[in-house]
C-alpha cells in the first residue's frame, strides 16, 4: 500500500472520528522513529480526533521545524497551542491563517503597516473584522483595549449585519462598513490579530467592560411583549450551524437529538436560522417549541431575545458569543474536539463568565451531552 492510498483511507476514518483506527494503522509505519511527513501529520490528527491534543503537539512542532514554509502545518499547530491555552506561541502561529487555500480569498491586502501593539498617538488605527460573526463578537472586546494601548484615533470597520449593535460599543472614534472606502489611516490591524499585537494572555480575560454589548431597549420591549404569554422557564435554542463551515458536521446535530430536553414547565424558543429552521415546526414529541426564526431580522432581534429569555442552549454558534458578550446565560454543547477558543477539560470559559460548557467525551456522542444538559435544565427549573 503506498502513502497516497494510506492517506485516503486514514482521512476517511478521521472524518468519521475513528482516530484510534488511524493510530493503529500509522504507528507500525513509524515504529523506527522515521517516516514520511504525511504519516506523522496523520498521526497527530489521529491524536486530536481522540481528544489527546497534548500528544499531537510535539508531532506538530516537529513538522513545523522540518517544514517551516508549509504554512497549513503552522496553522494546525496554532489551533493546538490555543486549545491548550498556550496563547503566546499560539497567536504567533495563528497569524498564518491567511496562507491556507480556503482563507486566501478573504485576506485583506492593506497597503499600510500592521499595528504591533505600541503607542501611536496622533495616528489613525483601522481595526477591521475579518471572519465569522462569532469571531467578531468574541474579539470586539479588544477594540477598546487597543484604543487605550495605542492612544490612536480608532476607526472600526465592521460588516453590515453587525454594524447596528457594534455602533453602541465603547472604544472607537468612528465606524465604517466593510466594502466602503474607510477614512485615511496610517496603521491597521485585523480584529483577530489584536491578541498577537497586544500579547493577550488567559489571565487578561474576560477583561473590562463586561458585558461589552447591550440590546436595544426598544427592541427588547417588542420581544418582551411577544414572549410574555408563555409561562415557565423560557429557553432559546438552536441545534445547527452554518453548513458551509469546515467543521459543521462535527459541531451540529439534528433537532430530534435534543428531544430529551423536553420537560414540563419549559418553553423552547427556536432561533435557528438557515436550512434547518423549518424543523421547529414539527418538534419532537413532548417538546414545547415556539419558532421565532421567521421574525428574527437581524442581530438586534437576537440580542433582544437573548436578553428576555432565561437561558440559551446551543451548539457552538455565533449566538453563543453574542449571549456571552451581552452577559446572558448560555449553555454550549461541544464536540470532543472543540474549536480552539473553548480550551480543554473545563465547564467554564475565561472568555464569557455567563457561559457554561457541556462536552462530548466520545466522538459523535451527542446523546450523552444532551442527557447532562437535560439534568442541568431540570435542576435549573427546580430552582425557580
C-alpha positions in Angstrom: 0.0 0.0 0.0 1.5 3.3 -1.0 1.4 6.6 1.0 -1.3 8.1 -1.1 -3.6 5.1 -0.5 -2.9 5.1 3.2 -3.7 8.8 3.3 -7.0 8.3 1.5 -8.1 5.6 4.0 -6.9 7.5 7.0 -8.6 10.7 6.1 -11.9 8.9 5.6 -11.6 7.3 9.0 -10.6 10.7 10.6 -13.7 12.3 9.1 -15.8 9.7 10.9 -14.0 10.2 14.2 -12.2 6.9 14.1 -8.9 8.2 15.3 -7.9 5.0 17.2 -8.1 3.0 14.0 -5.9 5.6 12.2 -3.4 5.4 15.1 -3.3 1.7 14.9 -2.7 1.9 11.1 0.0 4.5 11.3 2.1 3.6 14.4 3.8 0.5 12.9 4.8 2.5 9.9 6.6 5.0 12.2 8.0 2.5 14.7 11.6 3.3 13.7 11.1 6.9 14.6 11.3 8.0 11.0 8.8 8.1 8.2 7.0 10.3 5.7 5.9 13.7 6.8 2.3 12.9 5.7 2.2 9.9 8.1 3.3 12.0 11.0 0.7 14.6 10.2 -2.0 11.8 10.1 -0.8 10.5 13.5 -1.1 14.0 15.0 -4.6 14.3 13.7 -5.5 10.9 15.0 -4.5 12.0 18.5 -6.6 15.2 18.1 -9.7 13.3 17.0 -9.4 11.1 20.1 -9.2 14.2 22.3 -5.5 13.6 23.0 -4.4 17.1 21.9 -1.3 17.4 24.1 0.1 14.2 22.4 -0.4 15.9 19.0 1.6 19.0 19.9 5.2 17.6 19.8 4.5 15.9 16.5 3.2 19.2 15.0 6.1 21.1 16.4 8.5 18.6 14.8 6.7 19.1 11.4 6.9 22.9 11.7 10.6 22.6 12.4 11.1 20.3 9.4 8.8 22.3 7.0 8.9 25.9 8.2 7.4 27.1 4.9 4.5 24.7 5.0 2.0 27.2 6.3 -1.0 25.0 6.8 1.1 22.9 9.2 1.9 26.0 11.2 -1.8 26.9 11.3 -2.7 23.4 12.6 -0.1 23.9 15.3 -1.6 27.3 16.2 -5.0 25.7 16.8 -3.4 23.0 19.1 -1.4 25.6 21.0 -4.5 27.8 21.6 -6.7 24.8 22.5 -4.0 24.0 25.2 -4.0 27.6 26.4 -0.5 28.5 25.1 -1.6 31.9 23.9 1.9 33.4 23.5 3.0 30.9 20.8 -0.5 30.2 19.6 -1.3 33.8 18.5 2.0 34.0 16.7 1.3 30.8 14.7 -2.3 31.9 14.2 -1.0 34.7 12.0 -0.6 32.2 9.2 -4.4 31.7 8.9 -4.5 33.6 5.6 -2.0 31.3 4.0 -4.4 28.4 3.5 -6.3 27.5 0.3 -9.7 28.2 1.8 -8.8 31.5 3.5 -6.5 33.3 1.0 -9.6 34.7 -0.8 -10.7 36.6 2.4 -7.4 38.2 3.2 -7.4 42.0 3.1 -4.5 43.4 1.1 -3.8 46.5 3.1 -1.0 48.8 1.9 -0.3 50.1 5.4 1.8 48.5 8.3 0.0 46.3 10.8 -0.1 47.7 14.3 2.4 46.0 16.6 0.9 47.0 19.9 3.0 50.1 20.6 1.5 53.6 21.3 0.9 55.6 18.1 -0.6 58.9 19.4 -1.7 61.2 16.7 -2.2 58.4 14.1 -5.3 56.7 12.9 -5.6 53.0 13.5 -8.1 51.0 11.3 -9.4 47.8 13.1 -11.3 45.6 10.7 -13.3 42.4 11.3 -12.4 39.5 9.1 -14.0 36.2 9.7 -17.3 34.8 11.1 -19.9 36.6 13.2 -18.9 34.6 16.3 -15.3 35.6 15.9 -16.2 39.2 15.6 -18.5 39.1 18.7 -15.7 37.4 20.7 -12.9 39.9 19.8 -14.9 43.1 19.7 -13.9 43.5 23.4 -10.4 44.2 22.3 -11.2 47.3 20.3 -11.4 49.5 23.5 -8.3 47.9 24.8 -6.5 48.7 21.6 -7.6 52.3 21.7 -6.3 52.6 25.2 -2.9 51.0 24.4 -2.4 52.7 21.0 -3.6 56.2 22.1 -4.7 56.4 18.4 -7.8 57.7 16.7 -9.5 54.3 16.1 -11.7 53.6 13.1 -13.7 50.4 13.4 -14.6 48.7 10.1 -17.5 46.2 10.6 -19.7 44.0 8.5 -23.2 45.3 7.6 -25.1 42.7 9.7 -23.3 43.7 13.0 -23.0 47.5 12.4 -26.0 48.5 14.4 -25.1 46.6 17.6 -21.4 47.5 17.2 -22.2 51.2 16.9 -23.2 51.3 20.6 -20.0 49.7 21.8 -17.3 51.7 23.5 -13.7 52.1 22.3 -13.6 53.7 18.9 -13.9 57.1 17.4 -15.5 56.3 14.0 -17.2 53.4 12.4 -17.2 52.4 8.7 -18.8 49.5 6.9 -16.9 46.7 5.2 -16.8 47.3 1.4 -16.9 51.1 1.8 -13.8 53.3 1.5 -12.6 53.9 5.0 -11.2 57.3 6.1 -7.4 57.8 5.8 -5.4 55.7 8.2 -1.7 55.1 8.9 -1.8 51.7 10.6 -4.3 48.8 10.5 -5.0 45.6 12.4 -7.4 42.7 11.8 -9.6 42.2 14.8 -8.2 38.7 15.4 -4.6 39.9 15.1 -5.2 42.2 18.2 -4.4 39.3 20.6 -0.9 38.9 19.0 -0.3 42.6 18.8 -1.3 43.1 22.5 0.1 39.9 23.9 -3.2 38.6 25.1 -2.9 36.1 27.9 -5.6 33.9 29.6 -5.2 35.9 32.7 -6.4 39.1 30.8 -9.8 37.5 30.3 -12.7 38.3 30.3 -11.5 42.0 30.7 -13.4 45.2 31.2 -16.0 46.2 30.5 -18.0 43.0 30.8 -20.6 42.7 29.3 -19.5 44.9 26.4 -22.6 44.7 24.3 -26.2 45.6 25.0 -29.6 45.1 23.3 -31.7 48.0 22.1 -34.2 48.9 24.8 -37.0 49.4 22.2 -36.3 46.0 20.6 -36.3 44.3 24.0 -39.7 45.8 24.7 -41.1 44.3 21.4 -39.8 40.8 22.3 -40.8 41.1 26.0 -44.4 41.5 24.9 -44.0 38.7 22.3 -42.7 36.3 25.0 -44.9 37.4 27.9 -47.8 34.9 27.3 -45.5 31.9 27.8 -45.1 30.8 31.4 -42.4 28.8 33.0 -38.7 28.7 32.0 -38.0 30.4 28.7 -35.1 28.8 26.8 -33.8 30.0 23.4 -32.1 27.3 21.5 -30.5 26.2 18.2 -29.0 22.9 17.0 -27.1 23.5 13.8 -24.5 25.9 12.4 -23.7 27.3 9.0 -23.5 24.3 6.6 -20.5 25.8 4.8 -18.4 25.9 7.9 -15.5 23.5 7.6 -16.2 21.8 11.0 -20.0 21.9 10.8 -20.5 18.1 10.7 -18.6 17.9 13.9 -20.4 20.7 15.8 -24.0 20.5 14.6 -26.8 18.0 15.3 -30.5 17.4 14.4 -33.4 18.8 16.3 -34.5 15.2 17.1 -31.3 14.7 19.1 -32.5 17.4 21.5 -35.8 15.6 22.3 -34.6 14.5 25.8 -34.6 18.2 26.8 -38.4 18.2 26.7 -39.9 18.7 30.2 -42.9 20.3 31.8 -42.6 23.9 32.6 -40.1 24.8 29.9 -40.9 26.6 26.6 -38.2 26.4 23.9 -37.9 29.3 21.5 -36.2 28.2 18.3 -33.8 30.9 17.0 -32.3 28.6 14.4 -31.6 30.2 11.0 -30.7 28.5 7.7 -31.8 25.3 6.1 -33.0 23.5 9.2 -35.0 26.3 10.8 -38.2 24.8 9.5 -37.7 21.7 11.6 -39.0 23.5 14.6 -42.5 23.4 13.0 -42.6 19.7 13.6 -41.0 19.3 17.0 -40.1 16.0 18.7 -42.9 14.5 20.8 -43.5 16.4 24.1 -41.1 19.2 23.3 -42.9 22.6 23.5 -41.3 24.7 20.8 -42.2 28.1 19.5 -40.3 29.1 16.4 -39.1 32.7 16.5 -36.8 32.3 13.5 -39.1 33.8 10.8 -39.3 37.1 12.8 -35.7 37.5 13.5 -34.5 40.1 11.1 -31.0 40.9 12.4 -28.7 40.6 15.4 -30.6 43.3 17.2 -33.5 40.9 17.4 -31.3 38.1 18.5 -29.7 40.2 21.2 -33.2 41.3 22.4 -34.4 37.7 22.6 -31.4 36.6 24.5 -31.9 39.5 26.9 -35.5 38.4 27.6 -35.3 34.6 27.9 -33.9 32.8 30.9 -31.3 30.8 29.0 -29.7 29.9 25.7 -28.9 26.3 24.9 -26.9 25.9 21.7 -24.2 24.2 19.7 -21.0 26.3 19.1 -22.5 29.2 17.1 -22.5 33.0 16.8 -25.5 33.5 19.2 -23.4 31.9 21.9 -20.8 34.6 21.5 -23.5 37.2 21.4 -25.0 35.9 24.6 -21.6 35.9 26.3 -20.9 39.5 25.1 -24.3 40.5 26.5 -23.6 38.8 29.8 -26.6 36.4 29.3 -26.6 32.8 30.5 -25.8 30.3 27.8 -25.1 26.5 27.8 -22.9 25.3 24.9 -22.8 21.7 23.7 -19.3 21.0 22.4 -17.8 18.1 20.3 -14.9 16.0 21.6 -12.5 18.1 19.5 -13.9 21.6 20.0 -12.9 24.8 18.4 -9.6 26.2 19.9 -11.4 29.0 21.9 -13.1 26.6 24.3 -9.9 25.2 25.6 -10.0 21.7 27.3 -11.4 19.9 30.3 -13.3 22.8 31.8 -17.0 23.6 32.2 -16.5 27.3 32.2 -14.7 29.7 29.7 -12.5 32.6 30.6 -14.0 34.5 27.6 -17.5 34.7 29.0 -18.4 34.4 32.7 -22.1 33.7 31.9 -21.4 30.7 29.6 -21.3 27.0 30.7 -19.8 24.2 28.6 -21.1 20.7 28.1 -18.5 18.5 26.3 -18.6 15.2 24.4 -16.5 12.5 26.0 -16.7 10.3 22.9 -16.6 11.3 19.2 -20.1 11.9 17.9 -21.9 11.0 21.1 -24.3 13.9 21.4 -26.8 11.7 23.4 -24.5 11.8 26.4 -24.2 15.6 26.2 -27.9 16.1 25.8 -28.6 13.9 28.9 -26.3 16.1 31.0 -27.9 19.2 29.7 -31.4 17.8 30.4 -30.4 17.0 34.0 -29.0 20.5 34.5 -32.1 22.0 33.0 -34.3 20.1 35.4 -32.2 21.4 38.2 -32.4 24.9 36.9 -36.2 24.7 36.6 -36.5 23.3 40.2 -34.6 26.4 41.4 -37.4 28.6 40.0 
